[in-house]
Amino acid sequence: MALAQRSTLKNAAAQRTRSAAAPRVAFSSPVVAQLRQAAQTVRAAQQPAAQRNVKAQAAAVEATQAKTEVYNKSQFELYTLTTWLLQEQRKGKIDSELATVISSISLACKQIAAAVGRSGISSLTGVAGTGENVQGEEQKKLDVISNDIFCNCLRMSGRTGVIASEEEATPVAVEETDSGNYIVVFDPLDGSSNIDAGISVGSIFGIYEPSISVGSIFGIYEPSETCMVDGDLDQSLEACITNVCQPGKNLLVAGYCLYSSCHTMVLTIGDGVYGFTLDPYVGEFVLTHNRIQVPEVGKIYSFNEGNYAMWDEPTKKYMDSLKDPAKWGGKPYSARYIGSLVGDFHRTLLYGGIYGYPGDAKNKNGKLRLLYECAPMSFIAEQAGGMGSTGKERVLDIQPTEVHQRVPLMIGSKKEVEYYESFYKN
Ligand code: AFP
């Protein structure tokens, strides 16, 4: 790297360290500037004249520098996802292969954001006419389009070996993988039943390393040397599925992109949680949420209460307790439910509270899928200081037995999830 470039990066890093200690608003708020000015006047009055002169000159120089810094930093410095990935690479937290896969996912999210935003105008609403997906749900046009976009971006990254999508019956092996062989699990458009009403939807993804070597994989489930077991295609498929069916604790990366009033990509590489908002004018995800921490408690619950009658006794008792004003100093919990996991989880992450989809008499494991919904979200929740649980066990510890497996999910503020769990312990 050229020296000049290095020093620019060093300066940028130093600026960021400073801005982490003192939030941006501190540089631009007129109130803070006035307070600083008043404090300076008081200090100056307490000093001898000679000393005051030297200090005044230094302060004038400092003020000019501070102004320059504000000008550069708050208005024209864009700290983008690409910049962030390069920095994490330099710190040795990820390698270039993984950065490429994340980049290709961010491209997919930008394309999906554009398609979602124009869906009403471009006749992209409504069902696709392809029938039901493997979940037994009718595919929307945008489900199919989003899946295509994700698959194409991942294929073209040249670093993905296997992809498993909500919209594909079985995992798909990627042709022409240059290197990396990362396994990407994703739900390309979660909450799509909301789409025709213009309500928030999102994409969810997770990235694993292969648990067993798949070598080169050619075509969709054509057996490769290592995938093939005694030349049996079913067994070869099984070997590839083994790679996809890993517990969430093996995840290298997890993230989601919320398509809403703004489009936000939230990401963890196992060292904190970061949020990037899409700047539509620049076409880049820009760092807007540095090291997200979910509040430890939060009085919002997000459950589909229409299922109450089918819940088991502990879950019913838990829900009754949240609504009992006597228990909470006169003000019970508030209910918020979009019916779009990404939207409901994003709010929970930022405001605190709990999102829950418990099992019920009809679906004992609830509705949500372990591999590409519950595990990535739980990884993010834990990295933000929260929890992801089935009510009885940690989601990240569950060893999947099938690709589209469902598990109950309770996720969000640590104390709130623990409170839910307590109903199963007593
Ligand atoms: P769709 O993608 O079919 O809209 O399902 C969305 C979802 O998987 C998840 O995003 C929601 O939280 C949950 O289902 C909503 O399910 P209910 O409609 O049963 O509440």
Residues whose N, C-alpha, C, O or C-beta is under 5 A from the ligand:
A	BS01	AFP	L189 D190 G191 S192 S193 N194 N304 G339 S340 L341 V342
